[in-house]
Amino acid sequence: MLDTITTTLTREQIVVAYTEMLSPDRVLTDEQTLKENSVDRYYKVENVFGTYSLPLPAAVVKPVSKEEVAKILVFANEHRINVVPKTGGSATEGGLETVVENSIVVDGSLMNQILEINTTDMLATVQCGVGLEQLEDELRKIGFTTGHSPQSKPLAQFGGLVATRSIGQFSTLYGGIEDMLVGVETVFPNGEICRIKNVPRRAAGPDIRHLVLGNEGALNYITEVSVKIFRHYPQNNKFYGYLLDDINTGIEILRQVVTAGYRPSVARLYDQEDGLYHFKHFSDGRCVLIFVAEGPKGIADATGNAIEEIVATFPRPTASTVL
């Protein structure tokens, strides 16, 4: 988040300062916690074999409010302490790793309140540490969904989803997180708290949400997020699977479905190697093409019928299944 100028404070001074600022139980310094917070990829060699090659942070600090985040960042900014933002810890691309000594990890997972579910404006507002699955479970109870389902869904939290510009399995229909984000609250290194209003779009100047989206915490720390929600119609879902002899056929089927104007929620194509990895019990070395049509019954039926009609124009797609 900050530049990489080395802080003049010792590890001990950093820990003492943040312990005085927060409660001692929210400034973590035990060696195993520090090791686990020096890497971000599950099953990475460091975690598997217990050999850690990057500098361990001085502490993992866990704020419970935007005001505490502001205090943490102001102190870090004044003393040139490198900051690594974190929520669910499901990142797999090195965003939670640093070569800078005596960094701090700011873990927002305790900011975990669902603040509002508004089914009139079709918005949900949550703190950064709310889990995607946590919100999704609450929405499903009342017939709604976020429409967001990355592979990290059981672990991911909303601060990280926005900071990493997350995308999910249902993005053909619902879009990525950048299409779902409506408003966001963020804290800058100088402690300034900024709230980008919940409005659907902006016509005056650049959309400043895109300064927050995908910046991996390099510019600010996300504390609150407002996202679109959608009605959920699981009773209308249609599932299609096809085995294909070559990947080019699958690409052309996908192209025709999407360019015809249909939006299945899932449109995924696996080549022979991926097919064997994910579907070895039936793929038999062939490509696997999967569609899911969902939404109101008329839309799901129309999308499903179009998929079947387009696929039928190609030679030898096999093992079609509709559930």
Residue pairs with C-beta under 8 A, 6 or more apart in sequence:
1 73
1 76
1 82
1 83
1 84
1 85
1 189
1 217
1 218
1 219
1 220
1 221
2 76
2 77
2 80
2 81
2 82
2 83
2 189
3 80
4 82
4 100
5 80
6 80
6 100
6 101
6 102
7 14
7 79
7 80
7 81
7 82
7 102
8 79
8 80
9 17
9 79
9 81
9 102
10 102
11 58
11 102
14 58
14 59
14 79
14 81
14 102
14 104
15 27
15 29
15 58
15 59
17 75
18 27
18 59
18 61
18 72
18 75
18 104
19 27
21 68
21 71
21 72
21 75
22 61
22 62
22 63
22 68
22 72
26 61
26 62
26 63
26 64
26 110
27 59
27 60
27 61
27 62
28 34
28 59
28 60
28 61
28 62
29 58
29 59
29 60
31 56
33 60
34 56
34 57
34 59
34 60
35 46
35 50
35 52
35 56
36 47
37 57
37 60
37 84
37 86
37 89
37 96
37 105
37 107
38 46
38 52
38 54
38 55
38 56
38 57
38 97
39 46
39 47
39 52
39 54
39 96
39 97
40 89
40 91
40 92
40 93
40 94
40 95
40 96
40 97
41 47
41 91
41 92
41 93
41 94
42 90
42 92
45 51
46 52
46 53
46 54
54 97
54 98
54 99
55 98
55 99
55 100
55 101
55 102
55 103
57 84
57 98
57 102
57 103
57 104
57 105
58 81
58 102
58 103
58 104
59 104
59 105
60 104
60 105
60 107
61 72
61 104
61 105
61 106
61 107
62 107
62 108
62 109
62 110
63 69
63 72
63 106
63 108
63 110
63 111
64 110
64 111
65 111
66 111
66 185
66 187
66 193
66 223
66 224
67 193
69 106
69 108
69 187
69 221
69 223
70 187
70 191
70 192
70 193
71 191
72 83
72 104
72 106
73 83
73 106
73 187
73 188
73 189
73 190
73 191
73 221
74 189
74 190
74 191
75 81
76 82
76 83
76 104
76 189
77 189
77 190
77 191
81 102
81 103
81 104
82 98
82 100
82 102
82 103
82 104
83 103
83 104
83 106
83 189
83 217
83 221
84 96
84 97
84 98
84 103
84 104
84 105
84 106
84 217
85 105
85 106
85 108
85 159
85 163
85 216
85 217
85 221
85 222
86 96
86 105
86 106
86 107
86 108
86 109
86 160
87 107
87 108
87 109
87 128
87 129
87 156
87 157
87 158
87 159
87 160
88 109
88 129
88 131
88 152
88 155
88 156
88 157
88 160
89 96
89 155
89 160
90 152
90 155
90 156
90 160
91 160
91 164
92 152
93 164
95 163
95 164
95 216
95 217
96 105
106 221
108 127
108 128
108 129
108 157
108 159
108 221
108 222
108 223
109 129
109 157
110 129
111 127
111 128
111 129
111 159
111 223
112 127
112 129
112 130
112 131
112 134
112 157
113 126
113 127
113 130
114 124
114 125
114 126
114 127
114 130
114 134
114 135
114 138
115 125
115 126
115 127
115 224
116 123
116 124
116 125
117 124
117 138
117 139
117 142
117 144
117 229
118 124
118 125
119 142
119 144
119 229
121 198
122 228
122 229
122 230
123 182
123 198
123 226
123 227
123 228
123 229
124 135
124 139
124 146
124 226
124 227
124 229
125 183
125 198
125 224
125 225
125 226
126 135
126 158
126 224
126 225
126 226
126 227
127 158
127 223
127 224
127 225
128 157
128 158
128 159
128 160
128 222
128 223
128 224
128 225
129 157
129 158
129 159
130 157
130 158
131 154
131 155
131 156
131 157
131 158
132 146
132 148
132 150
132 152
132 153
132 156
132 157
132 158
132 161
133 153
133 154
135 146
135 158
136 145
136 146
136 148
136 153
139 145
139 146
139 229
139 232
140 232
143 231
143 232
144 229
144 230
144 231
144 232
145 229
145 230
145 231
145 232
146 174
146 180
146 227
146 228
146 229
146 230
147 168
147 170
147 173
147 174
147 175
147 180
147 228
147 229
147 230
147 265
148 161
148 166
148 168
148 170
148 174
148 177
148 180
148 227
149 168
149 169
149 170
150 156
150 161
150 166
150 167
150 168
150 169
151 169
152 166
153 168
156 166
158 222
158 225
158 227
159 221
159 222
159 223
159 225
160 166
161 177
161 225
162 177
162 181
162 184
162 212
162 213
162 222
162 225
163 212
163 213
163 214
163 215
163 216
163 217
163 222
164 214
164 216
165 176
165 177
165 178
165 213
165 214
166 176
166 177
167 176
167 177
168 174
168 176
169 266
169 268
170 265
170 266
170 292
172 258
172 263
172 264
172 265
172 266
172 267
173 263
173 264
173 265
173 294
173 295
174 180
174 230
174 265
177 213
177 227
178 209
178 210
178 213
178 214
179 228
180 227
180 228
181 209
181 213
181 225
181 226
181 227
182 198
182 199
182 200
182 226
182 227
182 228
183 195
183 196
183 197
183 198
183 199
183 209
183 225
183 226
184 195
184 196
184 209
184 212
184 222
184 224
184 225
184 226
185 193
185 194
185 195
185 196
185 222
185 223
185 224
185 225
186 193
186 194
186 196
186 212
186 220
186 221
186 222
186 223
187 193
187 194
187 220
187 221
187 223
188 194
188 219
188 220
189 220
193 223
194 220
195 224
196 208
196 209
196 212
198 226
201 207
202 208
211 219
211 220
212 219
212 220
212 222
231 296
233 294
233 295
233 296
233 297
233 300
234 294
236 294
236 295
236 296
236 297
236 300
236 301
237 292
237 293
237 294
237 300
237 323
238 292
238 293
238 294
238 300
238 301
238 303
238 304
238 322
238 323
239 290
239 291
239 292
239 321
239 322
239 323
240 290
240 291
240 292
240 293
240 304
240 307
240 308
240 311
240 320
240 321
240 322
241 288
241 289
241 290
241 291
241 319
241 320
241 321
242 250
242 253
242 288
242 289
242 290
242 311
242 317
242 318
242 319
242 320
243 282
243 283
243 284
243 286
243 287
243 288
243 289
243 317
243 318
243 319
244 250
244 286
244 287
244 288
244 289
244 316
244 317
244 318
245 286
245 287
245 316
246 287
247 269
247 271
247 272
247 287
249 287
249 314
249 317
250 269
250 287
250 289
251 269
252 314
253 289
253 310
253 311
253 314
253 317
254 267
254 269
254 289
256 310
257 264
257 267
257 291
257 306
257 307
257 310
258 267
260 306
260 310
262 302
262 303
262 306
262 307
263 303
264 291
264 292
264 293
264 294
264 303
264 307
265 292
265 293
265 294
265 295
266 290
266 291
266 292
267 290
267 291
268 289
268 290
269 287
269 288
269 289
269 290
270 278
270 279
270 283
270 287
270 288
270 289
270 290
271 287
272 283
272 285
272 286
272 287
274 288
275 283
275 285
275 286
275 287
275 288
276 283
276 285
278 288
279 288
282 319
289 317
291 307
293 299
293 300
293 301
293 303
293 304
293 307
294 300
295 303
304 322
308 320
308 322
311 317
311 320
